[in-house]
Amino acid sequence: MMLIGPPGGALELRRDGAGRARVTGRFPYDIPTELAPGRSETIEARAFAARLEAGAEVHFLAGHDFDKPLAARSAGTLRLTDTAEALELEAEIDPGTSWARDFLAAHAAGLVRGLSPGFRVTPGGESVERSGAGLLRRIRAAELIELSAVTVPAYPAAQIDARSWTPTRGLEAVRALIDAAEYVTPFYRWRP
């Protein structure tokens, strides 16, 4: 077994001889994060609960790219636990695709450390208030569509960890739709 971790131990990667890995991650709730100058956002505890409890499909992706799936609830390779403190994930990654191997190599090199949710705010599920000189968007209810392993997460406290085990559409396309004004949701309101 091989163990690779960055100094400080924030994340670690463990693989067996076949390269199989288990990824765990944590997206903590109620932590305001500045997404743009003067614009902060916080996702309140259990904001994703309704869709998760309904058993809806959620994907774990490389870099918000639906063409690079790493795990999915429907495949039985993604498990999500929603608590008052955080949304936690456990994904089984099979290195059988080039993007899975790329993700595992980038993680091992310390390049991919963050976890980022892709979601749609449900009607009435948000509020915007003044906070100092800026604005704070509070998300109370949202439909979680996917979670992604990313280089730099908007929420720095959201991290992933990869461990070895033995197992018993992408962001560019979405941005193109936004640019074409065909698909605009509250999710992308403050996103660059």
C-alpha positions in Angstrom: 0.0 0.0 0.0 1.2 3.5 -0.8 0.5 6.6 1.2 0.9 10.1 -0.2 0.0 13.2 1.7 0.8 16.9 1.6 2.8 18.5 4.5 0.4 19.3 7.3 -1.8 16.2 6.6 -4.9 18.1 5.4 -5.5 15.4 2.7 -4.0 12.0 2.1 -4.2 9.5 -0.7 -4.0 5.8 -0.2 -4.0 3.3 -3.0 -3.7 -0.5 -3.2 -1.6 -2.2 -5.9 -4.5 -1.9 -8.4 -4.8 1.8 -7.8 -8.4 1.6 -6.3 -9.2 4.5 -4.0 -11.9 5.6 -1.6 -12.5 9.3 -1.4 -14.1 11.0 1.5 -15.1 14.6 1.7 -16.8 17.1 3.9 -18.7 20.2 3.0 -19.3 22.1 6.3 -22.5 24.2 6.7 -22.9 27.8 8.0 -19.5 29.1 7.0 -19.8 32.4 5.2 -17.4 32.6 2.2 -16.6 35.6 0.0 -17.3 34.6 -3.6 -16.6 38.1 -5.0 -15.7 41.4 -3.4 -18.5 42.5 -1.2 -20.5 39.3 -2.0 -20.5 36.4 0.5 -22.6 33.3 0.7 -23.4 30.7 3.3 -25.2 27.4 2.9 -27.3 26.7 6.0 -27.4 23.4 7.7 -29.3 20.7 5.8 -30.0 23.0 2.9 -29.8 19.9 0.6 -31.9 17.6 2.8 -35.1 17.4 0.8 -33.5 16.1 -2.4 -31.1 13.8 -0.6 -33.8 12.3 1.6 -35.9 11.7 -1.5 -33.0 9.5 -2.9 -32.4 11.7 -5.9 -29.4 11.1 -8.1 -26.2 13.0 -7.2 -22.9 12.6 -9.1 -19.3 13.0 -7.9 -17.4 14.7 -10.7 -13.9 15.8 -11.6 -14.0 19.6 -11.9 -17.8 20.1 -12.4 -17.6 18.2 -15.7 -20.5 15.8 -16.3 -18.3 14.2 -18.9 -15.9 13.1 -16.1 -18.0 11.2 -13.6 -16.1 9.6 -10.7 -19.0 8.1 -8.8 -22.8 8.3 -8.5 -25.6 7.4 -6.1 -27.4 5.3 -8.7 -24.2 3.2 -9.3 -23.8 2.6 -5.6 -20.4 4.2 -5.6 -21.4 7.4 -3.9 -22.8 7.6 -0.3 -23.9 10.9 1.2 -24.5 11.7 4.9 -26.3 15.0 5.7 -25.9 16.2 9.3 -26.4 19.6 11.0 -22.7 20.3 10.7 -21.8 19.1 7.2 -22.6 17.1 4.1 -20.2 14.2 4.0 -19.4 12.0 1.1 -17.8 8.7 0.5 -17.0 7.7 -3.1 -15.5 4.5 -4.6 -13.2 5.5 -7.4 -12.3 2.9 -10.1 -9.2 4.0 -12.1 -10.6 2.4 -15.2 -11.1 5.8 -17.0 -8.5 8.3 -18.0 -10.2 11.1 -16.0 -10.3 8.9 -12.9 -6.6 8.2 -13.2 -5.9 11.9 -13.9 -7.9 12.8 -10.7 -6.1 10.3 -8.6 -2.7 11.5 -9.9 -3.6 15.2 -9.4 -4.8 14.4 -5.9 -1.7 12.5 -5.1 0.4 15.4 -6.3 -1.5 17.7 -3.9 -3.2 19.6 -6.8 -6.8 18.7 -6.2 -7.8 19.3 -2.6 -11.3 20.9 -2.6 -14.9 19.9 -2.7 -17.4 22.0 -4.5 -21.2 21.5 -4.7 -23.3 22.1 -7.8 -26.8 23.0 -6.9 -30.0 25.0 -7.8 -31.6 27.1 -5.1 -35.3 26.2 -4.7 -37.9 29.0 -5.0 -37.9 30.9 -1.7 -34.8 29.0 -0.6 -32.5 32.0 -0.3 -32.3 35.5 1.2 -29.9 38.3 0.7 -29.0 40.7 3.5 -26.6 43.5 4.2 -23.5 42.4 6.0 -21.1 45.2 6.8 -20.3 47.0 3.5 -21.4 44.0 1.4 -24.1 41.5 0.9 -24.6 38.0 2.4 -26.6 35.4 0.5 -28.1 32.7 2.8 -29.1 29.5 1.1 -31.7 27.6 3.2 -33.0 25.2 0.6 -31.3 23.9 -2.6 -31.3 20.9 -4.9 -27.9 19.3 -4.8 -27.1 18.0 -8.3 -23.4 17.1 -8.0 -20.3 17.4 -5.9 -16.9 17.9 -7.6 -13.3 17.5 -6.7 -11.7 20.8 -7.6 -8.4 22.6 -7.4 -9.6 25.7 -5.5 -13.0 25.4 -3.9 -15.2 28.5 -3.3 -15.6 27.2 0.3 -12.0 26.6 1.5 -13.2 24.4 4.4 -14.7 21.9 2.0 -12.0 19.2 1.5 -11.6 15.7 0.2 -9.4 12.8 1.3 -8.6 9.7 -0.7 -7.9 6.3 0.7 -7.3 2.9 -0.7 -9.7 0.0 -0.4 -10.8 -3.2 -2.0 -14.3 -2.8 -3.5 -16.9 -5.8 -2.5 -22.1 17.7 -18.8 -19.3 19.9 -17.8 -18.7 23.4 -16.4 -17.7 24.7 -19.8 -21.0 23.5 -21.3 -22.9 25.2 -18.5 -21.0 28.4 -18.9 -21.7 28.3 -22.7 -25.4 28.0 -21.9 -25.3 30.9 -19.5 -23.5 33.0 -22.1 -26.2 32.2 -24.5 -28.8 33.2 -21.9 -30.6 29.9 -22.3 -30.0 28.7 -18.7 -29.8 31.1 -15.8 -30.6 30.0 -12.3 -29.9 31.4 -8.9 -27.0 28.9 -8.6 -25.0 31.0 -11.1 -26.1 34.4 -9.8 -22.7 35.3 -8.3 -20.5 32.8 -10.0 -17.8 34.1 -12.3 
